[in-house]
């Protein structure tokens, strides 16, 4: 079990700023730095089926959404969003917010 904790700790060490901001790259005189939204999750369990039987389980997962890039040309720095990813994230959020607002309004009318 101690080795598992060390392995998870080593995995999470790399999830700081370097995981969110990519390495700057020079493209046609402009410096481009990609930006992503990164998340990780871990879980574990130990529940024997019957007395005396050892049982355990666990899992891990992660995701990365490329949200855009910082582009520097000369002295000008701009953020160029990834419209496809932002729309893919925003549409479900707007749908949920609309349904929540409808339920709140219905509840307030009563």
C-alpha positions as CSV (number, residue, x, y, z in Angstrom):
1,X,0.0,0.0,0.0
2,X,2.9,2.4,0.7
3,X,4.2,1.9,-2.8
4,X,0.8,2.9,-4.2
5,X,0.8,6.1,-2.2
6,X,4.3,6.9,-3.6
7,X,3.2,6.1,-7.2
8,X,0.2,8.4,-6.9
9,X,2.3,11.2,-5.4
10,X,4.8,11.0,-8.2
11,X,1.9,11.1,-10.8
12,X,0.4,14.2,-9.2
13,X,3.8,16.0,-9.1
14,X,3.6,16.5,-12.8
15,X,0.1,18.0,-12.7
16,X,1.1,21.5,-11.8
17,X,1.7,24.5,-14.1
18,X,3.5,22.3,-16.6
19,X,0.4,20.2,-17.2
20,X,-1.8,23.2,-17.8
21,X,0.6,25.4,-19.9
22,X,2.5,23.7,-22.7
23,X,6.0,24.5,-23.8
24,X,6.3,27.7,-25.8
25,X,6.8,27.1,-29.5
26,X,8.1,29.5,-32.1
27,X,5.9,29.5,-35.3
28,X,6.5,31.9,-38.1
29,X,7.9,34.6,-35.8
30,X,5.2,34.2,-33.1
31,X,5.6,32.4,-29.8
32,X,2.6,30.1,-29.1
33,X,1.9,28.6,-25.6
34,X,-1.0,26.1,-25.4
35,X,-3.3,26.2,-22.4
36,X,-5.4,23.3,-21.2
37,X,-7.9,22.5,-18.4
38,X,-6.5,19.4,-16.6
39,X,-8.2,17.2,-13.9
40,X,-7.4,13.9,-12.1
41,X,-9.4,11.6,-9.8
42,X,-8.5,8.6,-7.7
43,X,-10.6,6.1,-5.7
44,X,-10.2,2.9,-3.9
45,X,-12.1,0.3,-1.9
46,X,-11.7,-2.8,0.2
47,X,-14.9,-4.8,0.9
48,X,-14.6,-8.6,1.2
49,X,-17.5,-10.6,-0.2
50,X,-17.6,-13.0,2.8
51,X,-15.7,-13.2,6.0
52,X,-12.1,-14.1,5.6
53,X,-11.8,-13.2,1.9
54,X,-9.5,-10.4,0.9
55,X,-10.9,-7.9,-1.6
56,X,-9.8,-4.6,-2.9
57,X,-10.2,-2.3,-5.8
58,X,-9.3,1.1,-7.1
59,X,-9.2,3.3,-10.1
60,X,-7.9,6.5,-11.5
61,X,-8.7,8.8,-14.4
62,X,-8.0,12.1,-15.8
63,X,-8.8,14.5,-18.6
64,X,-7.3,17.4,-20.5
65,X,-9.3,20.0,-22.5
66,X,-7.3,22.3,-24.8
67,X,-9.0,25.6,-24.1
68,X,-6.7,27.8,-26.3
69,X,-3.3,29.3,-26.6
70,X,-1.4,32.5,-25.7
71,X,0.2,34.0,-28.8
72,X,3.0,36.6,-28.6
73,X,3.9,38.6,-31.7
74,X,6.5,41.3,-30.9
75,X,5.2,43.1,-27.8
76,X,1.6,42.1,-28.2
77,X,0.2,39.1,-26.2
78,X,-3.2,37.7,-27.0
79,X,-5.3,34.7,-26.0
80,X,-6.8,32.7,-28.9
81,X,-9.6,30.4,-27.5
82,X,-10.4,27.0,-28.9
83,X,-14.0,27.6,-29.9
84,X,-14.9,24.0,-30.4
85,X,-13.9,22.9,-26.9
86,X,-15.4,26.0,-25.3
87,X,-18.7,25.4,-27.2
88,X,-18.6,21.7,-26.2
89,X,-18.3,22.7,-22.5
90,X,-20.6,25.7,-22.6
91,X,-23.6,24.1,-24.3
92,X,-24.3,21.5,-21.6
93,X,-23.8,24.1,-18.9
94,X,-26.2,26.5,-20.5
95,X,-28.8,23.6,-20.9
96,X,-28.5,22.7,-17.3
97,X,-28.7,26.3,-16.1
98,X,-31.9,26.8,-18.3
99,X,-33.6,23.8,-16.8
100,X,-32.6,24.9,-13.2
101,X,-33.9,28.4,-13.8
102,X,-37.2,26.9,-15.1
103,X,-37.6,24.8,-12.0
104,X,-36.8,27.8,-9.7
105,X,-39.3,30.0,-11.5
106,X,-42.0,27.2,-11.2
107,X,-41.2,26.8,-7.5
108,X,-41.5,30.6,-6.9
109,X,-44.8,30.8,-8.6
110,X,-46.4,28.4,-6.2
